[in-house]
Amino acid sequence: MIYRKITPAEAKRRLDTEKDIILIDVRMDSEYAQRHIKNSVLIPLGVLQKEILMKIPDKSKTIFVYCQSGSRSKNASQILLKLGYTNVFDMGGIIGWPYEVE
């Protein structure tokens, strides 16, 4: 599988126009509680490998991954690819997300 990055602008466009994209926040609970991108699912990096199959059993789903600055999202994307997920995109960090957050 190929590691792919996606820009905030392209991610926003696709999130606004495509229905089945799963947006995963891999930060800690406390970071998510402070602010997160609307409709994102929290799966902290530390439990990602253990919980992903229960939460997203379909490995062909389009998944966008983000964290705080981009390091954890890259690691998470690589974990997902190693687990056989085929349509994974690293969005980088929420600090680079110029759009609305909750």
PyMOL CGO cylinders between C-alpha atoms (Angstrom):
from pymol import cmd
from pymol.cgo import CYLINDER

trace = [
    CYLINDER, 0.00, 0.00, 0.00, 1.08, 3.55, -0.69, 0.3, 1, 1, 1, 1, 1, 1,
    CYLINDER, 1.08, 3.55, -0.69, 1.38, 6.25, 1.98, 0.3, 1, 1, 1, 1, 1, 1,
    CYLINDER, 1.38, 6.25, 1.98, -0.53, 9.34, 0.79, 0.3, 1, 1, 1, 1, 1, 1,
    CYLINDER, -0.53, 9.34, 0.79, -0.87, 12.86, 2.17, 0.3, 1, 1, 1, 1, 1, 1,
    CYLINDER, -0.87, 12.86, 2.17, -3.81, 15.14, 1.48, 0.3, 1, 1, 1, 1, 1, 1,
    CYLINDER, -3.81, 15.14, 1.48, -3.89, 18.92, 1.83, 0.3, 1, 1, 1, 1, 1, 1,
    CYLINDER, -3.89, 18.92, 1.83, -6.44, 20.61, 4.09, 0.3, 1, 1, 1, 1, 1, 1,
    CYLINDER, -6.44, 20.61, 4.09, -8.07, 22.23, 1.04, 0.3, 1, 1, 1, 1, 1, 1,
    CYLINDER, -8.07, 22.23, 1.04, -8.47, 18.91, -0.79, 0.3, 1, 1, 1, 1, 1, 1,
    CYLINDER, -8.47, 18.91, -0.79, -9.63, 17.16, 2.39, 0.3, 1, 1, 1, 1, 1, 1,
    CYLINDER, -9.63, 17.16, 2.39, -12.24, 19.86, 3.04, 0.3, 1, 1, 1, 1, 1, 1,
    CYLINDER, -12.24, 19.86, 3.04, -13.50, 19.69, -0.54, 0.3, 1, 1, 1, 1, 1, 1,
    CYLINDER, -13.50, 19.69, -0.54, -13.84, 15.92, -0.40, 0.3, 1, 1, 1, 1, 1, 1,
    CYLINDER, -13.84, 15.92, -0.40, -15.42, 15.92, 3.07, 0.3, 1, 1, 1, 1, 1, 1,
    CYLINDER, -15.42, 15.92, 3.07, -18.00, 18.41, 1.81, 0.3, 1, 1, 1, 1, 1, 1,
    CYLINDER, -18.00, 18.41, 1.81, -18.83, 16.45, -1.35, 0.3, 1, 1, 1, 1, 1, 1,
    CYLINDER, -18.83, 16.45, -1.35, -18.33, 12.75, -0.54, 0.3, 1, 1, 1, 1, 1, 1,
    CYLINDER, -18.33, 12.75, -0.54, -20.52, 10.90, 1.94, 0.3, 1, 1, 1, 1, 1, 1,
    CYLINDER, -20.52, 10.90, 1.94, -18.59, 7.87, 3.10, 0.3, 1, 1, 1, 1, 1, 1,
    CYLINDER, -18.59, 7.87, 3.10, -15.25, 9.32, 4.21, 0.3, 1, 1, 1, 1, 1, 1,
    CYLINDER, -15.25, 9.32, 4.21, -14.27, 8.39, 7.76, 0.3, 1, 1, 1, 1, 1, 1,
    CYLINDER, -14.27, 8.39, 7.76, -12.32, 11.11, 9.55, 0.3, 1, 1, 1, 1, 1, 1,
    CYLINDER, -12.32, 11.11, 9.55, -10.14, 9.80, 12.39, 0.3, 1, 1, 1, 1, 1, 1,
    CYLINDER, -10.14, 9.80, 12.39, -8.54, 11.95, 15.08, 0.3, 1, 1, 1, 1, 1, 1,
    CYLINDER, -8.54, 11.95, 15.08, -5.63, 10.03, 16.62, 0.3, 1, 1, 1, 1, 1, 1,
    CYLINDER, -5.63, 10.03, 16.62, -4.88, 12.48, 19.45, 0.3, 1, 1, 1, 1, 1, 1,
    CYLINDER, -4.88, 12.48, 19.45, -5.58, 11.95, 23.15, 0.3, 1, 1, 1, 1, 1, 1,
    CYLINDER, -5.58, 11.95, 23.15, -9.05, 12.33, 24.69, 0.3, 1, 1, 1, 1, 1, 1,
    CYLINDER, -9.05, 12.33, 24.69, -8.14, 15.65, 26.31, 0.3, 1, 1, 1, 1, 1, 1,
    CYLINDER, -8.14, 15.65, 26.31, -6.91, 17.11, 23.01, 0.3, 1, 1, 1, 1, 1, 1,
    CYLINDER, -6.91, 17.11, 23.01, -10.07, 15.98, 21.24, 0.3, 1, 1, 1, 1, 1, 1,
    CYLINDER, -10.07, 15.98, 21.24, -12.22, 17.55, 23.97, 0.3, 1, 1, 1, 1, 1, 1,
    CYLINDER, -12.22, 17.55, 23.97, -10.51, 20.93, 23.50, 0.3, 1, 1, 1, 1, 1, 1,
    CYLINDER, -10.51, 20.93, 23.50, -11.20, 21.05, 19.75, 0.3, 1, 1, 1, 1, 1, 1,
    CYLINDER, -11.20, 21.05, 19.75, -11.68, 18.70, 16.85, 0.3, 1, 1, 1, 1, 1, 1,
    CYLINDER, -11.68, 18.70, 16.85, -12.87, 18.65, 13.26, 0.3, 1, 1, 1, 1, 1, 1,
    CYLINDER, -12.87, 18.65, 13.26, -16.62, 18.13, 12.98, 0.3, 1, 1, 1, 1, 1, 1,
    CYLINDER, -16.62, 18.13, 12.98, -17.74, 14.51, 12.46, 0.3, 1, 1, 1, 1, 1, 1,
    CYLINDER, -17.74, 14.51, 12.46, -14.33, 13.09, 13.34, 0.3, 1, 1, 1, 1, 1, 1,
    CYLINDER, -14.33, 13.09, 13.34, -14.04, 9.85, 15.27, 0.3, 1, 1, 1, 1, 1, 1,
    CYLINDER, -14.04, 9.85, 15.27, -11.56, 9.71, 18.14, 0.3, 1, 1, 1, 1, 1, 1,
    CYLINDER, -11.56, 9.71, 18.14, -9.27, 6.68, 18.09, 0.3, 1, 1, 1, 1, 1, 1,
    CYLINDER, -9.27, 6.68, 18.09, -6.06, 7.61, 19.94, 0.3, 1, 1, 1, 1, 1, 1,
    CYLINDER, -6.06, 7.61, 19.94, -2.87, 6.36, 18.31, 0.3, 1, 1, 1, 1, 1, 1,
    CYLINDER, -2.87, 6.36, 18.31, -2.07, 4.20, 21.34, 0.3, 1, 1, 1, 1, 1, 1,
    CYLINDER, -2.07, 4.20, 21.34, -5.21, 2.09, 20.85, 0.3, 1, 1, 1, 1, 1, 1,
    CYLINDER, -5.21, 2.09, 20.85, -5.60, 2.39, 17.08, 0.3, 1, 1, 1, 1, 1, 1,
    CYLINDER, -5.60, 2.39, 17.08, -4.24, -1.04, 16.21, 0.3, 1, 1, 1, 1, 1, 1,
    CYLINDER, -4.24, -1.04, 16.21, -6.43, -2.70, 18.84, 0.3, 1, 1, 1, 1, 1, 1,
    CYLINDER, -6.43, -2.70, 18.84, -9.70, -0.84, 18.09, 0.3, 1, 1, 1, 1, 1, 1,
    CYLINDER, -9.70, -0.84, 18.09, -9.69, -0.09, 14.36, 0.3, 1, 1, 1, 1, 1, 1,
    CYLINDER, -9.69, -0.09, 14.36, -11.08, -3.43, 13.18, 0.3, 1, 1, 1, 1, 1, 1,
    CYLINDER, -11.08, -3.43, 13.18, -14.02, -3.15, 15.60, 0.3, 1, 1, 1, 1, 1, 1,
    CYLINDER, -14.02, -3.15, 15.60, -14.80, 0.43, 14.59, 0.3, 1, 1, 1, 1, 1, 1,
    CYLINDER, -14.80, 0.43, 14.59, -14.03, 0.20, 10.86, 0.3, 1, 1, 1, 1, 1, 1,
    CYLINDER, -14.03, 0.20, 10.86, -14.18, -3.41, 9.67, 0.3, 1, 1, 1, 1, 1, 1,
    CYLINDER, -14.18, -3.41, 9.67, -14.36, -2.47, 5.96, 0.3, 1, 1, 1, 1, 1, 1,
    CYLINDER, -14.36, -2.47, 5.96, -10.72, -2.03, 4.91, 0.3, 1, 1, 1, 1, 1, 1,
    CYLINDER, -10.72, -2.03, 4.91, -11.73, -0.41, 1.60, 0.3, 1, 1, 1, 1, 1, 1,
    CYLINDER, -11.73, -0.41, 1.60, -13.37, 2.63, 3.23, 0.3, 1, 1, 1, 1, 1, 1,
    CYLINDER, -13.37, 2.63, 3.23, -11.80, 6.03, 2.56, 0.3, 1, 1, 1, 1, 1, 1,
    CYLINDER, -11.80, 6.03, 2.56, -10.09, 7.17, 5.77, 0.3, 1, 1, 1, 1, 1, 1,
    CYLINDER, -10.09, 7.17, 5.77, -8.61, 10.61, 6.51, 0.3, 1, 1, 1, 1, 1, 1,
    CYLINDER, -8.61, 10.61, 6.51, -6.34, 10.73, 9.57, 0.3, 1, 1, 1, 1, 1, 1,
    CYLINDER, -6.34, 10.73, 9.57, -5.25, 13.80, 11.55, 0.3, 1, 1, 1, 1, 1, 1,
    CYLINDER, -5.25, 13.80, 11.55, -3.54, 14.64, 14.83, 0.3, 1, 1, 1, 1, 1, 1,
    CYLINDER, -3.54, 14.64, 14.83, -2.10, 17.81, 16.39, 0.3, 1, 1, 1, 1, 1, 1,
    CYLINDER, -2.10, 17.81, 16.39, 0.95, 18.53, 14.25, 0.3, 1, 1, 1, 1, 1, 1,
    CYLINDER, 0.95, 18.53, 14.25, 1.27, 15.65, 11.77, 0.3, 1, 1, 1, 1, 1, 1,
    CYLINDER, 1.27, 15.65, 11.77, 3.59, 13.13, 13.44, 0.3, 1, 1, 1, 1, 1, 1,
    CYLINDER, 3.59, 13.13, 13.44, 0.93, 10.84, 14.93, 0.3, 1, 1, 1, 1, 1, 1,
    CYLINDER, 0.93, 10.84, 14.93, -1.22, 11.01, 11.79, 0.3, 1, 1, 1, 1, 1, 1,
    CYLINDER, -1.22, 11.01, 11.79, 1.71, 9.77, 9.72, 0.3, 1, 1, 1, 1, 1, 1,
    CYLINDER, 1.71, 9.77, 9.72, 2.32, 6.90, 12.16, 0.3, 1, 1, 1, 1, 1, 1,
    CYLINDER, 2.32, 6.90, 12.16, -1.40, 6.07, 12.23, 0.3, 1, 1, 1, 1, 1, 1,
    CYLINDER, -1.40, 6.07, 12.23, -1.62, 6.09, 8.43, 0.3, 1, 1, 1, 1, 1, 1,
    CYLINDER, -1.62, 6.09, 8.43, 1.28, 3.68, 8.20, 0.3, 1, 1, 1, 1, 1, 1,
    CYLINDER, 1.28, 3.68, 8.20, -0.31, 1.38, 10.82, 0.3, 1, 1, 1, 1, 1, 1,
    CYLINDER, -0.31, 1.38, 10.82, -3.58, 1.35, 8.88, 0.3, 1, 1, 1, 1, 1, 1,
    CYLINDER, -3.58, 1.35, 8.88, -1.78, 0.52, 5.65, 0.3, 1, 1, 1, 1, 1, 1,
    CYLINDER, -1.78, 0.52, 5.65, 0.10, -2.35, 7.34, 0.3, 1, 1, 1, 1, 1, 1,
    CYLINDER, 0.10, -2.35, 7.34, -3.24, -3.67, 8.64, 0.3, 1, 1, 1, 1, 1, 1,
    CYLINDER, -3.24, -3.67, 8.64, -4.54, -3.79, 5.07, 0.3, 1, 1, 1, 1, 1, 1,
    CYLINDER, -4.54, -3.79, 5.07, -6.59, -0.61, 4.82, 0.3, 1, 1, 1, 1, 1, 1,
    CYLINDER, -6.59, -0.61, 4.82, -6.32, 0.50, 1.20, 0.3, 1, 1, 1, 1, 1, 1,
    CYLINDER, -6.32, 0.50, 1.20, -7.67, 4.04, 0.98, 0.3, 1, 1, 1, 1, 1, 1,
    CYLINDER, -7.67, 4.04, 0.98, -5.87, 5.98, 3.73, 0.3, 1, 1, 1, 1, 1, 1,
    CYLINDER, -5.87, 5.98, 3.73, -4.88, 9.67, 3.56, 0.3, 1, 1, 1, 1, 1, 1,
    CYLINDER, -4.88, 9.67, 3.56, -2.77, 11.58, 6.09, 0.3, 1, 1, 1, 1, 1, 1,
    CYLINDER, -2.77, 11.58, 6.09, -4.24, 15.06, 6.66, 0.3, 1, 1, 1, 1, 1, 1,
    CYLINDER, -4.24, 15.06, 6.66, -1.45, 16.12, 9.00, 0.3, 1, 1, 1, 1, 1, 1,
    CYLINDER, -1.45, 16.12, 9.00, -2.19, 18.27, 12.04, 0.3, 1, 1, 1, 1, 1, 1,
    CYLINDER, -2.19, 18.27, 12.04, -5.22, 20.19, 13.15, 0.3, 1, 1, 1, 1, 1, 1,
    CYLINDER, -5.22, 20.19, 13.15, -2.86, 23.17, 13.59, 0.3, 1, 1, 1, 1, 1, 1,
    CYLINDER, -2.86, 23.17, 13.59, -2.77, 23.34, 9.79, 0.3, 1, 1, 1, 1, 1, 1,
    CYLINDER, -2.77, 23.34, 9.79, -6.57, 23.08, 9.41, 0.3, 1, 1, 1, 1, 1, 1,
    CYLINDER, -6.57, 23.08, 9.41, -7.80, 26.59, 8.49, 0.3, 1, 1, 1, 1, 1, 1,
    CYLINDER, -7.80, 26.59, 8.49, -11.48, 25.67, 8.64, 0.3, 1, 1, 1, 1, 1, 1,
    CYLINDER, -11.48, 25.67, 8.64, -14.07, 25.47, 11.40, 0.3, 1, 1, 1, 1, 1, 1,
    CYLINDER, -14.07, 25.47, 11.40, -13.52, 23.16, 14.37, 0.3, 1, 1, 1, 1, 1, 1,
    CYLINDER, -13.52, 23.16, 14.37, -15.72, 22.19, 17.29, 0.3, 1, 1, 1, 1, 1, 1,
]
cmd.load_cgo(trace, "trace")
